[in-house]
Amino acid sequence: MYSNILQEKVEEDRYIRAREKEIAEAKARAEAAEANYKELEGMDKEKMAAKSAAMTEIADLLAQTGDVISEAGLANLARWKIQGSK
């Protein structure tokens, strides 16, 4: 009888440790995913800021000579400028 109780206790402890490990791993994965999301979110803001700055620079340059370009053309030139600077 005593051995049955001891065996149940050991099995229960083993289950609890395994479950705690699963919870810790899930928490670590969730934290990593959140950090990854925030990093990607920041990169998108940086890219948008760089594109906006490039578009403003190109538009100002074209305005000096009185040239005009469509918004889509301006976006394409800005993308080309950014890709060329890497």
C-alpha positions in Angstrom: 0.0 0.0 0.0 2.8 2.4 0.9 4.6 1.7 -2.4 1.4 2.5 -4.4 1.1 5.8 -2.7 4.7 6.6 -3.2 4.5 5.5 -6.9 1.5 7.7 -7.4 3.3 10.6 -5.8 6.4 10.1 -8.0 4.2 9.9 -11.1 2.3 13.1 -10.1 5.5 14.9 -9.5 6.9 13.8 -12.8 3.7 15.0 -14.5 3.8 18.4 -12.8 7.5 18.9 -13.8 6.7 18.0 -17.4 3.7 20.3 -17.4 5.7 23.2 -15.9 8.4 22.6 -18.6 5.7 22.8 -21.3 4.3 26.0 -19.9 7.8 27.6 -19.6 8.6 26.6 -23.3 5.3 28.0 -24.5 5.9 31.3 -22.6 9.4 31.6 -24.1 8.0 31.0 -27.6 5.3 33.6 -27.0 7.9 36.1 -25.8 10.1 35.4 -28.8 7.2 35.9 -31.2 6.3 39.2 -29.5 9.9 40.4 -29.8 10.0 39.4 -33.4 6.7 41.2 -34.1 8.0 44.4 -32.5 11.2 44.2 -34.5 9.4 43.8 -37.8 7.0 46.6 -36.9 10.0 48.9 -36.2 11.6 47.9 -39.5 8.4 48.8 -41.4 8.4 52.2 -39.8 12.0 52.7 -40.7 11.4 51.6 -44.3 8.4 54.0 -44.6 10.4 56.9 -43.2 13.3 56.2 -45.6 11.0 56.0 -48.5 9.2 59.2 -47.5 12.5 61.0 -47.1 13.7 59.8 -50.5 10.5 60.8 -52.2 10.8 64.3 -50.6 14.4 64.6 -51.8 13.5 63.5 -55.3 10.5 65.8 -55.5 12.6 68.8 -54.3 15.3 68.0 -56.8 12.7 67.8 -59.7 11.1 71.1 -58.4 14.3 73.0 -58.9 14.2 72.4 -62.6 10.4 72.7 -62.9 10.0 69.0 -63.7 7.0 67.0 -62.5 6.4 63.3 -62.1 3.4 61.2 -61.1 3.1 59.9 -57.5 3.7 56.3 -58.7 6.8 57.4 -60.6 8.1 59.2 -57.6 7.5 56.1 -55.4 9.4 54.0 -58.0 12.4 56.4 -58.1 12.4 56.4 -54.3 12.4 52.6 -54.1 15.2 52.5 -56.7 17.2 55.1 -54.7 16.8 53.2 -51.5 17.8 49.8 -53.1 20.8 51.4 -54.8 22.1 52.8 -51.5 22.3 49.4 -49.8 
